[in-house]
Amino acid sequence: MNFFEKMQKLTGVCLNEVQQKAVRYSKGPLLLLASPGSGKTTTLNMKIGYLLLVKKVPAHKILAITFSKASAVDMAARFDQFFSSVIRERVHFSTIHSIAFQIVREYFSIHHQNFEIIEGNLNNDFDKKTILRNIFAQKRNTIPSEDEMDELITYCSFVKNRMIPEDSLVQKKTMMPGLVDMYKQYEAFKVQYPGLVLLDFDDMLTYCYKALSEDEFLRNKYQQRFEYILTDESQDNSVIQHEIVYLLAAPQFNICVVADDDQSIFMWRGADVRKLLNFKKIYPNAKTVTMAQNYRSTSEIVDTANEFIKRNRHRYPKKMFTENPAGEPIEIHNLKRYDLQLNYVVGEIQKAEHPSEVAILYRNNNSAILLCNKLMDEGIPFYMKDVELKFFRHWIVEDILNIMRLSYNDSRVDILEKVYTKIGAYIKKGQIQQLQRSASKESAFDRLQKIVHAPYQEQVLKRAKQTIHKLQIQEPYEAIQIIRQKLGYDKSLKNMAEHLRMNEDNLFDVLNTLEQIAKERPDLESFARRLKEIEKLMRTSKMYKGQNVVTLSTLHSSKGLEYDSVYMIDLIEGILPNHEDIKEYELGNTDEMEEATRLFYVGMTRARHHLELLTYNVRSDVHVKESRFVQNVRRIIAPEDVKQTTARKQPKRPSYQVISENAITDESDLSIGHEVEHHLYGVGRITSITLDSIEIDFESVGPKKFMLDFCLSHGYLKRT
């Protein structure tokens, strides 16, 4: 009886031929490409068992690295479930940060260097967030908002994880002002104390890499300590994490890297899918095994997802398949308005026999706010995979509530101080300081009129006082409209976004979300109370984990999970893909759009039997476009319907002037290998055509890539 027969008898697990091939390969580097639902965790555990029982590798010589503590605990538990009766020794299941900390601690001990961790739940004299907040305040002369802190922390982490040299950092126009300088000040702060180095979690990785690169004794010790290394979810590893794993695996390179390039969705954390795509260049003798059989989903879901991910050019060619029986077709719902999407989703949850097998997936945490509000109205409990409450502390939410508070008591200078620059009353900081010098129960606006010397400002202050005072008798929705329009809050927001390089769309999304909540409230007090109720409900949703309730999750956090029914919501241009994805794509950078494509693919492949994609035409009285990804899926599942729709719309198409009579305006006239002429670059040969792009190799300037629809609608290409 061979190993696999024994394991089937012992554990009930029967591996297919490809999985067995992956398990048996134990000499040299192996890239195990694992499609969604292909049984990678089971295969990885069986491989560890094979190394122990067949190859006789001692358990302490095996290092299994995974993405998170939870994943490491889960993998260890599943390993014990399979092998606890036959293997007594413990295998080392670890996160990359855990092993890095061991190495760094030993490195500093050898070199007699003291260090202190400044991140995590520690009661130290130094704290990462406090340090960064102080640096920001000194640089910008103001306290950072939560969004600004997030951007600063994310940037510091990204630089470290992508291993970007400090002298290569450039302050771009699109970045928060002073971001690069604040990063450099933070790095300098951590090494300013003689004999002490301050470390955040990212520094653990950089110092680990430094230790393994420069300290031969330490490098040899850890290379000899581990005879075999396995890494799970390697598509999520950052550049520096890949480099650390490489140094640990050298020189034998007995390493198994389990990954799916099609599920790499953490570029903003420093992940780089090119590390996987260049695996054979990094490990020249590497073998690649592809586990493409999906055991999770119906053939409709698998086939559509497999076709959809082909949008991306930078990936390993693979064909995911399943032997599962056919099931329901994927459903696409394009609803007239956003609120109808909420009504539909809640109705579907109410009809579900087993709500715990239903997941609502979305890209942004803000999508959950209004959904939770609706579920609260209907008395439907839910479990949130990520409880993100920053919305309720957002400075825009605070602004709106503070202006409403002023309507009840406009003598509160402490409140006016927080919003005086955003209500269009031309109030200056010095004037606020004058008010603060003496306490008074008189209206702050009346007091300001006595100290200003410009008649026009007196009139503005009178109008501002009257407008704010009237808010208390308005319904909350109308009150917010007045704040936005009459008090000029929208204009102020636009100016701030431009001046401080903030994402304007994200800011107005917060305002629009507040408006939606306000629509159902009768007065300002009930509106403020409702916000607290939603926040509390979301915070306590964790108590429903493991119970028979629906799951709400971001697409990022849904990876690795599966449900009978999945509803992907808010599938519009500007959310998935978001505005930054679209902007970068139009500038010729496809990295962000390809990652957005992978994120959509991850969502699709969470569903076992039932998948619905939801989009709409109007949100907050603004017309929005259906996501191009939904359009792509529509073409895949019903190509004939799309052709007929396109044919009906064709006569309307050229609202642009066609450059010549020979201009190509129909995609069917384009083929790979054909010569075309571009109005700027001259004659070239088509080398690639995807659903939304075309690449042409020109005689004059070489290869160029263009948006396909843009070329066709503008008549930029013509027949030669």
Buried (B, 14 or more C-beta within 10 A) or exposed (E): EEBBEBBEEEBEBEBBEBBBBBBBBBEBBBBBBBBBBBBBBBBBBBBBBBBBBBEEBEBEBBBBBBBBEEBBEBBBEBBBEBBEEEBEEEBBBBBBBBBBBEBBBBBBEEEEEEBBBBBEEEEEEBBBBEBBBBBBEEBBEEEBBEBBBEBBBEBBBBBBBBBBEEEEBEEEEEEBBBBBEBBBBBBEBBEEEEEEBBBBBBBBBBBBBBBBEEBEEBBEEBBEEBBBBBBBBBBBBBBBBBBBBBBBBEEBBBBBBBBBBBBBBBBBBBBBBBBBBEBEEBBEEBBEBBBBBBBBBBBBBBBBBBBBBBBBEEBBEBEBBBEBEEBBBBEBBBBEBBBBBBBBBBEBBEEBEEBBBBBBBBBBBBBBBBBBBBBBEEEBBBBBBEBBBEBBEBBBBBBBBBBBBBBEEBBBBEBBBBBBBBBBBBBEEEBBEBBEEEEEEEBBBBBBBEEBEEEEBBEBBBBBBEBBBBBBEBBBBBBBBBBBEBBBBBEBBBEBBEEBBBBEEBBBBBBBBBBBBBEBBEBBEBBBEBBEBBBEBBEEBEEBEEEEBBBBBBBBBBBBBBBBBBBBBBBBBBBBBBBBBBBBBEEEEBBBBBBBBBBBBBBBBBBBBBBBBBBBBBBBEEEBEBBBBBBBBBBBBBEEEBEEEEEEEEEEEBEEEBEEEEBBBEBEEBEEEBEBBBBEBEEBBBBEBBBBBBBBEBEEEEEBBBBBBBBBBBBBBBEE
